Structures are given as C-alpha cells and as structure tokens.
Amino acid sequence: MPPLKQSPLVKNYLLLYNGIQLLVWTCGLISTFFSFLKWEISPANWKIPFVFFGIGHCVMILETVHALIGIVRSGWLANAIQVMSRLLVNSFFFWIGKDVIGWWTVMMAFSWGFAEVIRYLHNFTKVLMKTPPRIIGIIRYTAFIPLYPLGTLLGFYIRYWELLCLADLVCTYVPTEEEVLESIAILAQLHFRIIEEARDITKEILNQTFNSNTEFQTNRLDFWTASVVEGILKKLSTLKHQYKYAVTCSISQNIGAAAHSSCACLWDKSSDSYLTESFSNDTMHVHVTVFGFAL
C-alpha cells in the first residue's frame, strides 16, 4: 500500500499497521504449518491458525477506511467485499467445527498465510524504503498468480459447504424435551389469555344489550341477535390476534321448556377453541357461542 501523502504521521501509521498485520499473518502461517504436521493426531488444532486469520481479517477492515480517506491506492468497495467474504469463511470454521476439516481447509490456510505475509512484507518495505528490495517485488507479483486464483476457488468451494451445512442444520434440528415443554406452556398460556379476553368481550356485549328488565319481544329478535353478533366480532377484531372468529346467538322465550344444543368441530385443539356465555331473566334466555380458529 504505497502512501499518497508523505506526511510523517501517515508514514508512521502505515508502518505500524503493516507491521502488525505482517506479525499476525506470520503467526497464522506458522501455526498453519504446525497444525498440518499434527493434523492426524489432533484435528482440533486447525482452529489455532484461524484465530490469527480472524484477527488479521478484522484489522483488515481498516484498509477500506484507508481507501476511503485516500491514503492508499486501493478501491474501497472491492476491498470491503473481499474482507467481508473472508470473514464469512473464517467464521464458518468456528461455527461448524473440526468435522469438516479436509485438504481444502489446509490449502486455504496456506494460501491465505503465504499471500498475506508476502503482501504485508512488500507494503511494509515500500512504506519504509519507498522502493522495496527487488526480490520482494518479484515474489509479491509472482506469488499472486497461483495464490489468488487458488484462494478464490477454495472460497467458492467453502461457501458451497456452508450452504450444505446450514441446510443440514436446519433440516435435522430436533428440539429437546425441555424446549418442547416450554413451547407448550407458552402456547397454553397464550391460548388461555385469548379465551379469557373473548369471554370478557362476550359478557360485556350481553350486559350492554340486555338487563333484568328486558322483556321478550318477537319483533326485536333480529335486532338483538345482530347487535350481539356484530358487537362481539367488532370487539374481537381489535385484539389483533392471528385468529378468525365465528359467533352464534340464539334467543328463546322463558316459558319453562327444556332446551338442548350441541356442536362438533374438526380442528387443531392445541390452537383452536370455543366458549359459551348465557344471559337469562324472567322472560328470556340468550345463548352465545364464540369459535376461534388460529390462522
């Protein structure tokens, strides 16, 4: 990253930045080599280099800032896409674990390590000396030819693994017994609360429409039933629950005759339900049924 502004502050900052990154990526490359040697014995050792790579990629976010403020010759958008893509790959290894380690993991680690060590060594010497040693420049632009295409291909391959592992995780997840019981308890509590809210609304509408002095009148039956049904439905709609409702209302004269009614429903009893409420005085009986069907 050759500086565009040669102020001492910018130069010292870029030296510090590239020096830190050179140290981090060198540690990552060395730990990759030792993890490769121990691969057969301890597969969990693969995590060590990716700790360094994760630190290096997080710090690399500053390069986007460098490009935005104009102290390096670099496209900020391309840099941001590269960094975020690598962070995604890096986090994949920590998320999935050692079960998916393979030859491509080792190749990716070596590709990242060699590419970034060479790049930051070149940038460091260029800031320090203005013109880096010829051998470093040759290595920098020669190593680019195999390392970057290799890293790109392995990146696509790893993203393919990410999608497979994510799909497998989603499709094979089985909740524990505690999670199932907790979900049932939450649904039952919500179910009970909705029923009680609907019951309170039904009582309220009945008490608004009828009282102990209301006389049974045949010519008022249509008005009463419509008032009760529409009043209850209007109030229920204000609750904003994900339910559909059906309300029935029957009114009969109180002459001492017996009455019996029944209903049957084919539904999901864990979410759908009904309630009944009645009103009676000396001249009439009113019976209301409210059905609730979860969407």
N, C-alpha and C positions, 0 to 999 in steps of 0.2 A: 504494500500500500504506500506508494510514494506520496509524500505530502505536497499539497498545493501551496500551502502557506508555510514559509520557513521561519516562523517566529520560534524562539526558544521554548515557549510554553507548549506549542503544538508538537514540536520535535520531541521534547521530553515525554509528553503524554503518549505519543505513538510508540516511542521506545519502551515505555513501561507496559503499554497494552500488548504489543507484540512479544515482549519478553515473557510476560505472564502466560500468554497463550502458548508460546513455544515450550515453556516448562510444563504446562498442563498436558499438552498433546504428547510431549516426550514421555511423560509418566504413563499416559494412556497406551502408547505404543509399546513401552517396556512391559507393562502389566499384561498386554495382549500376548506378547511373546511367552511370558512365563505361564499364563493361563493356558496357552496352546500346549505347552510341554506337559502340564498337569491335567489336561483335558480328560484323559481316560480314567484318572484316579478320582478327580473331584470336579464334576461338571458344574457345580455351583460357582467355581472360580471365574466363570465367564462374566459375572456381574462386576468384577473389580475394574476392568478397563472401561466399562460403560458408565461407571461413576465419574471417571475423569472425562470421558467424552460428553457426558451430560453437563458437567461444569463448563467445559470448553464451548459447547453449543449455546449455553445460557449467556456466557460472556460475549459470544459472537453476535448477539443481538445488538451490541454497541456498534458493530460495523454498519448496520442500517442507519444509525444516528450519524456516524461519521460521513456517510454518503449524503445524507440529507443536509448537513450543515456545510458540506463542501470541503472537508479537509483531506479527503481521499478521492482518487479517481475510481469510482465504482457506482453501479446502478443500484439504488436503494431497493427498488421493487424486486429485482432478481435476487438480491441478497436476502431480503426478508423471506421470500418464498423458499429459498434453499435452507435457511436456518430453521424455519418452522417445519419443513418437511423432515429434516434430520432429527429435530426434537421429537417428532411423532414416532419415527423409527426407534429412537433411543428409549422412549417411554414404553414402547411395545415390549421390549425385552424385560423390563421390570414388571410389567403387568402380567405377561404370560408365564415367565419363569424359565427354569432350565429345561423344561420338557421339549422345547422346540429348537434347542441348540443343534447346529449342524455345520457342515462345511461352509455354507454361505454366511453363517454368523462369523466364523473365523476370518473369512475373506473380506467381509465388510469391515471388521475391526482393523485388519491390517491395511486395507485400502484407505480408510479414514485416517488412521495413525500416520502412515507414510505421507499422504497428501498434505495433511495439515502441518506436520513437522517441517516438511520442505518449504511450504508456503510461508509459514511464520518465520523460519530462518532467513528466507530470502527478504521478506518485508523488514525484518529487524536490521539486517546488514545494510539494506538500501537506505533506511532512515538514518542509520549511524554513519555510513560511509558515502552516501549519495550514489555511489556506484558499487554494487556488491561484487565480491570475487567472481571471476568468470565461471569457475566450476559450479558455483551455487546457482548462477543464472542458467547454465546448461541443464543442470539437474532439475531445476524448477520447471522449465518449459518442456523438457523431455519426459519427465515423470507424469506430466499432465496427460500425455497421450494414452497410456494404459490405465492410469488410476481413475480418472474421472469417468470414462465410459463404464469401467468395471463397477464403480460406486453407483452409477445411475442404474445399471441393470440389476444389481443386487437390491437397490432401493425399491424398484418396482416389484421384485420377487418378494421382498419382505412385506410390502403393502398387500400383496396377494395373500400372504399368510395371515396378516392382520384381519382381513375380511373373513377368511375361513375360521379363525379362532373366535372372532366376535360372533359369527353365525352359530358356531358350535356352542358357545357360552350361553347365547340367548335361547337356543332350541333345547338344550339339555338341562337347563336350570330347574332344580326341584326344591321347592321351599321346605324348610324344616317344620317339624311339628309345632314348635313354638310360634313360627311365623303364621302358620295356618290358623292356630287357635287365636292369635292376636287379631288376624283379619276377620275371623268370625265374630269375635267380641265387638270389634269396631262396627261391623255391618249390623249386628244385632242392636247395638246402642243407637245407631242412626235410624234403623227401622222403627224402633220403639219411639224415638223422638218425632218422626214423621207422623206416626199413627196418633200420638197424643196431640200434636198440632192440629191434625184434621178433626179429631174428636172435639177439641175446644171450639173450632170454627163451626162445626155442626150444631153444637149446643147453643152457640151464640145466635145463629140464624133462626133456630127453632124458638128461642126465647124472644127474639125480635118480632117474629111472625104471630106467635100465639101466646096467650096467657090464660090464667084460670077462669077469666070471664068470657073467653071467646066461645061463641055459640056455633054449633054445627049448622052450616048453610050449604045446601046443594049447589046453589048458583055461584058460590065462592070457591068451589073446589079447584077449578082450573087455575084461578089466580093464586091460590095458596100453594099448590104443588109447583107451579112455575116459579113463584117467589123463593121457595125453599131451595129448589134445584139450582136455579141460576145464581142465587146468593151464595150458596156453598161453593160452586165452581169458580165464581169470581174471586172469592177469598182464597181458595186453594191455589189459584194461579199466581197470587202474589208471593207464595212461599219460594218460588224459583227452584223447586226440586225437580230432578230429572224423572218426572212421573207423568203418566196420563191418568185421568180420573173418569169415573162413571158414577153418577148419583141417581138413585131412585127414591121416590117419595110416594107413600100410599096413605090415604086419609079415609077413615071409616067412622060411621056414627056409633056412639057408645050406647048400645041397647042391650048389652049383656050377652051378646052372641060370641061364641068362640071363633078364633081366627088362627090360621097356621100358614106359614110360608117357608120355602126352602130354596136354596140355590146351589149350583155346583160350578166350579171353575177349574180349568186346566191351565196351570201357570207355574211359575217358579216360586215356591213357598218361602225361599230364603230372601226374596226381594219384594214380591207382590203380596198384597194383603187387602183386608176389608174391615169395616167397622159398622156397627149399627147403633142408632140412637132413637129414642122414642119420646113422645110427649103425650100426655093424657090429661083430660079434665072430665067434668061430669057429662059432657055431651059428645066428645070426640076422642079418637085415637089417631096419632100421627106416627108413622114408622119410616125412618130414613136409613138407607144403606149407601155407604160410600166405598167404591172399589178403587184401589190404586195399583197401577201397572208400571213397573220400572222400565225406562227406555233402554 
